[in-house]
């Protein structure tokens, strides 16, 4: 069930900075999932205790790029993202021993 709700962790410079400073981790989640389901999925998958969950829907954007054959128009789909705050002392290691 946790794999259906949590799609992937969102790893960017901004999310890495907030995870180091405040113990907050960002995930792309299923659009129909609510905060309670996200909390349970993170606790089950990573064996940590979750303090708070904030969710937001990121709207889709239209993209245009120029190629040799002409202008390519497309659209990036919208998605839901959740920022999960862990209890003090808990940590998630996405990369293992690299």
C-alpha positions, 0 to 999 in steps of 0.5 A, a space after each residue: 500500500 505504501 508503494 501506491 501512495 508514495 511515488 518517489 522522493 523529490 530530490 532538489 537543492 531546495 529539498 536537500 537544504 530543508 531536510 538538513 536544517 529541519 528534518 523535512 523530506 519531500 515526496 511526490 504522492 498519489 493525487 488522491 492520497 490524504 495526509 493520514 495515508 501519506 503519514 502511515 505510508 512514510 512510517 511503514 516504509 522508512 520506520 520513522 515517526 512523522 510529526 506533520 504532513 503538508 501537501 500541495 498540488 503543483 499545477 501543470 505547465 505548458 512547455 515549448 521548445 524549438 527544434 530543427 523540425 519546428 516548434 514542439 509544444 507539450 504539457 507537463 502534468 500536475 502532481 501532488 507533493 507532500 512535505 513530511 516533518 519527522 520527529 527530532 532524531 529521526 532521519 531518512 537516508 535515500 542514497 545508502 552508502 554511496 
